[in-house]
Amino acid sequence: MKTTRRHFLKTAAIALGAPTIIPASALGRDGTVAPSNRIVLGGIGLGPRGRQDLKAFLSQPDVQFVTIADVQATRREVVRVMANRHYGNQDCSETPEMAEVLGRDDIDAVIIATGDRWHAVATILAAKAGKDIYCEKPCSMTVRESQELADAVNRYGRVFQAGTQRRNVDNFRVAAELARSGRLGRIHTVHAGILALEESHAWLPAQPEPARDVVDWDRWLGPAPWRPYNKDYVDGRWRGYYDFHGGAALPEWGAHTVDLCQWAATADDTTPVEYEAEGQTIHARYANGVKLVMRLAGFKGEGDWVVPGTCPVRFEGDEGWVEAADTGKMALSNPALLPSGPPAEMAGTDPTQHVRDFLNCVKSRAKPAANADVTRRGHIVSHVASIGWRLGRKVRFDPATESFVNDAEANRMCSRARRAPWHA
C-alpha cells in the first residue's frame, strides 16, 4: 500500500494531537500510589502469624504483594487467594521454591514467617539476593545464627526488621521511653515475661509422607536434623521440640520481652555479663550493675505482675516503675509520671505500625526499630540464658567477643550443625 507525504503528515498530526488517556492510578492520584513508588513484596512461609503480617502489609497503599513461596500447598493457596481478593485480580503467583521468589528482579522485599529453624538461613539467602527483609521472630536458633544474620544483612546493605513489633506498639514504646528518659530515676532492674522453660528431644510417631506437591517434608525440615514426618509438625505443633524451637522456648517470648528490656535499659549495644537460673526464673546482670530478670509471665496479672496480658515487662528505677503488656494497658508507680496519661490501647500483637516503620526505612534506607544489630544482641541474651539454664549453673559472657568466659562447654552450645544442603 502506498501513501502520499501529505496523507502521512495529516494522519501523524492527528495522532500527535489526540489526547492520551492515562489511568489515575498510574499517576498516583485519587489516593493511590504510582507503580514506580510501590514496594513489590513476596512472601516465604506464611502461616497464621505470617498472614497477620501480610494483612498489615496489604493495608499499606505503597505495597504490591505478588507471590508466595511455601512448602505446603494449602498455605500457598490461602495466601494467593487472600492477595488476589484484596487486589481484585488473579496476579499473585505461588511456588514451593523459595529460590524462585528470591531470584525475581522485580521483588524489593520479602516477608519471612517460616518456622524458627528456617528464619536465619532464609534471611541470609534473601540478603544475598538483594532483598530487604521483614522476618518473624525468633530470628535465630543459636548465638551463632544471630551473628551470621546481622553480619549478612550489614554486608549486603539490606534493610531488616525483626517481627518484634512491640517496639512500635504504643504502650510498650512509652514505657521504654519513660525508663530511658530518667523520669524513673536510675534504672536498676528490668523484668521480662517468659514462657515455661522446657524442651523435648522426643520424636512424634512416623506417619506416611504426603506427596511432595502437597507438603515437601524435606524442605519443611530444611536445616533442622532429619526426623520422620508427622502431620502435627506441619500443622504448627512443632513448638517445644529442641530441633525446631531453640533455647528451651525462651526465645519465643524473650525475643519480645528481653528485647524491650534491652531497649529500656539503654543496652541495645551490649548484653548482660552473668546469668543464673533459679527454677523457672533467670537472673542476669549487666556490667553496669543493672539487673535483668526473666520470669514466668502472668496472663491475668497473677503473681506480682500488675498489668494483665501476655508478654509483660516491668522497668524499675530509684524513683518509680512502669509495666506494660499485650492488652495495651500500662501501670505506673505514680500517674504523674505521664501527665498526659497513657496512650490509647493497642494490641501488642498488632504489627501495623511496625510494618509501616519497615516500609519507610526501605524507602529511606534508614535502620528500623528492630534492625539486625538490635536483633543480634537481644536474641543472643535469650540464647545465652537458655544455655545457662540447660547447664544448671551460673555462666559468664563477654559482650565484646560474644562468647562465654573460660567455658568451653557453654561455647560449644552456641551453634548447631545444619543439615545439608539447606544452609546459607
C-alpha positions as CSV (number, residue, x, y, z in Angstrom):
1,M,0.0,0.0,0.0
2,K,1.2,3.4,-0.9
3,T,0.7,6.7,0.9
4,T,1.4,10.3,0.0
5,R,3.6,12.6,2.0
6,R,0.5,14.8,2.6
7,H,-1.6,11.9,3.9
8,F,1.3,10.8,6.2
9,L,1.7,14.2,7.7
10,K,-2.1,14.6,8.2
11,T,-2.5,11.3,10.0
12,A,0.6,11.9,12.1
13,A,-0.7,15.3,13.2
14,I,-4.0,13.8,14.2
15,A,-2.2,11.1,16.2
16,L,0.1,13.6,18.0
17,G,-2.8,15.9,18.7
18,A,-5.1,13.2,20.2
19,P,-5.4,13.2,23.9
20,T,-3.6,10.3,25.7
21,I,-5.8,8.8,28.5
22,I,-3.7,7.6,31.4
23,P,-5.4,5.9,34.4
24,A,-5.3,8.0,37.6
25,S,-3.8,5.0,39.4
26,A,-0.8,5.1,37.1
27,L,-0.1,8.7,38.2
28,G,-0.7,8.1,41.9
29,R,-3.9,10.2,42.0
30,D,-7.1,9.6,43.9
31,G,-5.3,8.3,46.9
32,T,-3.4,5.6,45.0
33,V,0.4,5.2,44.7
34,A,2.1,5.2,41.3
35,P,3.6,1.8,40.4
36,S,7.1,3.3,40.3
37,N,6.7,4.2,44.0
38,R,5.4,0.9,45.2
39,I,7.4,-1.7,47.1
40,V,7.0,-5.0,45.5
41,L,6.7,-7.7,48.1
42,G,7.0,-11.5,48.2
43,G,6.2,-14.0,50.9
44,I,8.1,-17.0,52.2
45,G,6.3,-19.5,54.5
46,L,3.2,-17.5,55.6
47,G,1.3,-19.5,58.1
48,P,-1.2,-17.9,60.6
49,R,1.2,-15.3,62.0
50,G,2.6,-14.6,58.6
51,R,-0.8,-13.9,57.3
52,Q,-1.4,-11.4,60.1
53,D,1.8,-9.7,58.9
54,L,0.6,-9.8,55.3
55,K,-2.8,-8.3,56.2
56,A,-0.8,-5.3,57.7
57,F,1.3,-5.0,54.6
58,L,-1.8,-5.2,52.3
59,S,-3.3,-2.3,54.2
60,Q,-0.4,-0.1,53.1
61,P,-1.1,1.7,49.8
62,D,2.5,1.6,48.6
63,V,2.8,-2.2,48.7
64,Q,2.2,-4.6,45.9
65,F,2.3,-8.3,47.1
66,V,3.0,-10.5,44.1
67,T,4.0,-14.1,45.1
68,I,4.1,-16.7,47.9
69,A,6.6,-19.5,48.3
70,D,5.6,-22.2,50.8
71,V,6.3,-26.0,51.0
72,Q,2.7,-26.6,51.9
73,A,0.2,-26.4,49.0
74,T,-2.8,-25.4,51.2
75,R,-0.9,-22.5,52.7
76,R,0.2,-21.3,49.3
77,E,-3.4,-21.3,48.1
78,V,-4.7,-19.5,51.1
79,V,-2.2,-16.6,50.7
80,R,-2.7,-16.5,46.9
81,V,-6.5,-16.2,47.3
82,M,-6.0,-13.6,50.1
83,A,-3.9,-11.4,47.9
84,N,-6.0,-11.7,44.8
85,R,-9.2,-10.9,46.7
86,H,-7.5,-7.8,48.1
87,Y,-6.4,-6.6,44.6
88,G,-9.4,-7.9,42.7
89,N,-7.3,-9.8,40.2
90,Q,-5.5,-13.1,39.7
91,D,-2.0,-11.8,39.6
92,C,-0.5,-13.3,42.7
93,S,1.6,-16.4,41.9
94,E,2.6,-19.3,44.1
95,T,5.6,-21.7,44.2
96,P,7.1,-24.3,46.6
97,E,10.5,-22.9,45.8
98,M,11.9,-20.0,47.9
99,A,14.7,-19.6,45.3
100,E,12.1,-18.6,42.7
101,V,10.9,-15.7,44.8
102,L,14.5,-14.6,45.7
103,G,15.5,-14.8,42.1
104,R,12.9,-12.4,40.8
105,D,14.4,-9.0,39.9
106,D,11.0,-7.2,40.4
107,I,10.8,-8.0,44.1
108,D,12.1,-5.4,46.5
109,A,11.4,-7.1,49.8
110,V,10.2,-10.3,51.4
111,I,8.2,-11.4,54.5
112,I,9.8,-14.5,56.1
113,A,7.4,-16.2,58.5
114,T,8.5,-19.9,58.3
115,G,9.2,-21.9,61.5
116,D,12.1,-20.8,63.6
117,R,14.5,-23.3,62.0
118,W,14.5,-21.5,58.7
119,H,14.5,-17.8,59.8
120,A,18.2,-17.1,59.8
121,V,19.1,-19.2,56.7
122,A,16.2,-17.7,54.7
123,T,17.2,-14.2,55.8
124,I,20.8,-14.7,54.8
125,L,19.8,-16.0,51.4
126,A,17.4,-13.1,50.9
127,A,20.1,-10.6,51.8
128,K,22.5,-12.2,49.3
129,A,19.8,-11.9,46.7
130,G,19.5,-8.1,47.3
131,K,16.1,-8.2,49.1
132,D,15.1,-6.2,52.1
133,I,13.6,-8.4,54.8
134,Y,10.8,-8.5,57.4
135,C,11.4,-11.7,59.4
136,E,9.3,-13.1,62.1
137,K,10.8,-13.9,65.5
138,P,12.7,-15.6,66.9
139,C,15.0,-14.9,64.0
140,S,17.7,-17.3,65.1
141,M,18.1,-20.7,66.7
142,T,21.6,-20.0,68.3
143,V,24.1,-17.4,69.3
144,R,26.0,-18.1,66.0
145,E,22.9,-17.7,63.8
146,S,22.2,-14.3,65.5
147,Q,25.7,-13.2,64.5
148,E,25.5,-14.6,61.0
149,L,22.2,-13.0,60.3
150,A,23.3,-9.5,61.3
151,D,26.6,-9.9,59.5
152,A,24.9,-10.8,56.3
153,V,22.3,-8.0,56.5
154,N,25.1,-5.4,57.1
155,R,27.4,-6.9,54.5
156,Y,24.8,-6.7,51.7
157,G,23.4,-3.4,52.8
158,R,19.8,-4.6,53.3
159,V,17.0,-3.1,55.4
160,F,16.0,-5.7,58.1
161,Q,13.1,-5.6,60.5
162,A,12.6,-8.4,63.1
163,G,9.0,-9.2,63.8
164,T,9.3,-7.9,67.3
165,Q,6.5,-5.5,66.7
166,R,6.2,-4.3,70.3
167,R,8.9,-1.8,69.7
168,N,6.3,0.0,67.7
169,V,3.3,-0.7,69.9
170,D,2.4,2.5,71.9
171,N,2.2,1.3,75.5
172,F,5.5,-0.6,75.3
173,R,7.2,2.3,73.4
174,V,6.0,4.8,76.0
175,A,7.1,2.6,78.9
176,A,10.6,2.2,77.4
177,E,10.9,5.9,76.7
178,L,9.9,6.6,80.3
179,A,12.7,4.4,81.5
180,R,15.2,5.8,79.1
181,S,14.3,9.4,79.9
182,G,15.4,9.3,83.5
183,R,11.9,10.1,84.9
184,L,12.0,6.8,86.8
185,G,15.4,7.7,88.2
186,R,18.4,5.4,87.8
187,I,17.1,2.1,86.3
188,H,18.2,-0.8,88.5
189,T,16.0,-3.8,87.4
190,V,14.1,-4.7,84.2
191,H,11.7,-7.7,84.1
192,A,10.9,-9.8,81.0
193,G,7.9,-12.1,81.0
194,I,8.8,-15.6,79.5
195,L,7.1,-18.9,78.8
196,A,7.8,-22.0,80.9
197,L,11.4,-23.2,80.4
198,E,11.1,-26.7,78.8
199,E,12.2,-28.6,75.8
200,S,11.8,-32.1,74.3
201,H,14.2,-34.2,72.3
202,A,11.4,-36.8,71.6
203,W,10.1,-37.7,68.1
204,L,6.4,-38.0,67.2
205,P,5.4,-41.3,65.7
206,A,6.2,-41.7,62.0
207,Q,3.4,-41.2,59.5
208,P,3.3,-41.7,55.7
209,E,4.7,-38.7,54.0
210,P,2.3,-36.8,51.7
211,A,3.1,-36.2,48.1
212,R,5.8,-33.5,47.6
213,D,3.5,-31.2,45.8
214,V,1.2,-31.3,48.9
215,V,3.9,-31.0,51.6
216,D,7.6,-31.1,50.8
217,W,8.8,-32.7,54.1
218,D,12.5,-32.4,53.2
219,R,12.2,-28.7,52.6
220,W,10.0,-28.2,55.6
221,L,12.7,-29.6,57.8
222,G,15.3,-27.5,56.0
223,P,18.4,-27.1,58.1
224,A,17.0,-29.0,61.0
225,P,18.0,-32.6,61.7
226,W,16.1,-35.2,59.8
227,R,13.2,-37.0,61.6
228,P,10.1,-38.9,60.2
229,Y,7.1,-37.0,59.1
230,N,4.2,-36.4,61.4
231,K,1.2,-34.1,60.5
232,D,1.3,-32.4,63.8
233,Y,4.6,-30.8,63.0
234,V,3.4,-29.1,59.8
235,D,0.1,-28.1,61.5
236,G,2.1,-25.9,63.7
237,R,2.6,-28.1,66.7
238,W,6.4,-28.2,66.3
239,R,7.0,-25.9,69.3
240,G,8.6,-27.4,72.3
241,Y,10.8,-29.7,70.2
242,Y,14.5,-28.8,70.6
243,D,15.3,-29.3,66.9
244,F,12.7,-26.8,65.8
245,H,12.3,-24.5,68.8
246,G,15.6,-23.2,70.0
247,G,16.6,-22.3,73.6
248,A,14.1,-24.1,75.9
249,A,11.3,-22.0,74.4
250,L,13.0,-18.9,76.0
251,P,13.5,-17.0,72.6
252,E,9.7,-17.5,71.8
253,W,8.7,-14.6,74.1
254,G,12.2,-13.4,75.1
255,A,12.6,-12.2,71.5
256,H,9.9,-9.6,72.5
257,T,10.3,-9.0,76.2
258,V,14.0,-9.3,76.6
259,D,14.3,-7.1,73.6
260,L,12.2,-4.5,75.3
261,C,14.2,-4.7,78.5
262,Q,17.4,-4.2,76.4
263,W,15.8,-1.1,74.9
264,A,14.6,0.3,78.3
265,A,18.0,-0.3,79.9
266,T,19.8,1.5,77.1
267,A,21.6,-1.8,76.4
268,D,20.9,-2.3,72.7
269,D,24.7,-2.4,72.1
270,T,25.6,-4.9,74.7
271,T,24.3,-7.9,76.8
272,P,24.4,-9.0,80.4
273,V,27.7,-10.5,81.6
274,E,26.3,-13.0,84.1
275,Y,23.3,-15.4,84.0
276,E,22.0,-17.8,86.7
277,A,18.8,-19.8,86.6
278,E,16.7,-20.4,89.7
279,G,13.9,-22.8,88.9
280,Q,11.8,-21.0,86.2
281,T,13.5,-17.7,86.7
282,I,16.7,-16.5,85.2
283,H,18.7,-13.7,86.8
284,A,21.1,-11.7,84.7
285,R,23.4,-8.7,85.4
286,Y,24.8,-6.1,83.0
287,A,28.4,-4.8,83.5
288,N,26.9,-1.5,84.9
289,G,25.0,-3.4,87.6
290,V,21.5,-3.2,86.1
291,K,19.6,-6.5,86.7
292,L,17.6,-8.4,84.1
293,V,15.0,-10.8,85.5
294,M,13.4,-13.3,83.1
295,R,10.4,-14.8,84.8
296,L,7.1,-16.5,84.1
297,A,4.5,-14.2,82.6
298,G,1.1,-14.0,84.2
299,F,-1.8,-13.9,81.8
300,K,-4.2,-12.2,84.2
301,G,-1.9,-10.3,86.5
302,E,-1.0,-13.4,88.6
303,G,1.8,-13.1,91.0
304,D,3.3,-9.6,91.2
305,W,2.6,-8.6,87.6
306,V,0.4,-5.6,87.9
307,V,-0.8,-5.4,84.3
308,P,-2.7,-8.4,82.9
309,G,-1.8,-9.8,79.4
310,T,0.8,-11.7,77.6
311,C,4.4,-10.5,77.1
312,P,4.5,-8.3,80.2
313,V,7.6,-6.1,81.0
314,R,8.4,-4.1,84.1
315,F,11.1,-1.4,84.4
316,E,12.1,-0.3,87.9
317,G,14.1,2.8,88.8
318,D,15.1,4.5,92.1
319,E,12.1,6.9,91.7
320,G,9.4,4.7,90.2
321,W,8.4,1.8,88.0
322,V,6.2,1.1,84.9
323,E,4.6,-2.0,83.5
324,A,3.1,-2.8,80.1
325,A,1.6,-5.9,78.4
326,D,-0.3,-7.0,75.3
327,T,-3.7,-5.7,76.5
328,G,-2.4,-2.3,75.6
329,K,-2.6,-1.2,79.2
330,M,0.1,0.3,81.4
331,A,0.6,0.7,85.2
332,L,2.7,3.3,86.9
333,S,4.0,3.8,90.4
334,N,2.8,7.4,90.1
335,P,0.3,8.7,87.5
336,A,2.2,12.0,87.5
337,L,5.0,10.2,85.5
338,L,2.7,10.6,82.5
339,P,0.9,13.9,82.9
340,S,-1.0,13.5,79.6
341,G,-2.0,9.9,80.5
342,P,-1.1,6.6,78.9
343,P,-1.5,6.2,75.1
344,A,-4.6,4.7,73.5
345,E,-4.7,1.0,74.0
346,M,-3.4,-1.1,71.1
347,A,-3.0,-4.9,71.0
348,G,0.6,-5.9,71.5
349,T,0.2,-8.4,68.6
350,D,-0.7,-5.7,66.1
351,P,2.2,-5.4,63.5
352,T,0.7,-2.4,61.6
353,Q,3.0,0.4,62.9
354,H,6.0,-1.9,62.8
355,V,5.3,-2.8,59.2
356,R,5.0,1.0,58.4
357,D,8.3,1.6,60.1
358,F,9.9,-1.1,57.9
359,L,8.4,0.3,54.7
360,N,9.5,3.8,55.5
361,C,13.1,2.5,56.0
362,V,13.0,0.5,52.8
363,K,12.5,3.9,51.1
364,S,14.9,6.0,53.2
365,R,17.5,3.2,53.8
366,A,17.5,4.1,57.5
367,K,17.6,1.5,60.2
368,P,14.2,0.4,61.5
369,A,13.4,-0.1,65.2
370,A,14.1,-3.8,65.3
371,N,17.1,-3.7,62.9
372,A,19.7,-6.5,62.6
373,D,22.1,-5.2,65.2
374,V,19.4,-4.7,67.8
375,T,18.1,-8.2,67.0
376,R,21.5,-9.8,67.2
377,R,22.2,-8.8,70.8
378,G,18.6,-9.1,72.0
379,H,18.4,-12.7,70.7
380,I,21.9,-13.6,72.0
381,V,20.7,-12.7,75.5
382,S,17.9,-15.3,75.2
383,H,20.2,-17.9,73.8
384,V,22.8,-17.4,76.4
385,A,20.3,-17.5,79.2
386,S,18.8,-20.8,77.9
387,I,22.3,-22.3,77.7
388,G,22.9,-21.4,81.4
389,W,19.5,-23.0,82.3
390,R,20.4,-26.2,80.4
391,L,23.8,-26.4,82.1
392,G,22.2,-25.7,85.5
393,R,24.9,-23.3,86.7
394,K,25.9,-19.7,86.6
395,V,27.6,-18.6,83.3
396,R,29.6,-15.6,82.4
397,F,29.5,-14.0,79.0
398,D,31.7,-11.4,77.3
399,P,29.6,-8.9,75.2
400,A,32.7,-7.8,73.3
401,T,33.7,-11.2,72.0
402,E,30.1,-12.6,72.2
403,S,31.4,-15.8,73.8
404,F,31.4,-17.4,77.2
405,V,34.3,-16.7,79.6
406,N,36.5,-19.7,80.2
407,D,33.7,-22.1,79.5
408,A,34.4,-24.5,76.6
409,E,31.2,-26.5,77.3
410,A,29.0,-23.5,77.0
411,N,30.7,-22.2,73.9
412,R,30.1,-25.4,72.1
413,M,26.4,-24.9,72.7
414,C,26.5,-21.5,70.8
415,S,26.0,-23.2,67.4
416,R,24.3,-26.2,65.8
417,A,25.1,-28.2,62.7
418,R,22.8,-27.5,59.7
419,R,21.6,-30.4,57.6
420,A,23.0,-30.3,54.0
421,P,22.2,-28.9,51.6
422,W,19.9,-26.5,53.5
423,H,22.3,-23.8,54.5
424,A,23.1,-20.2,53.6
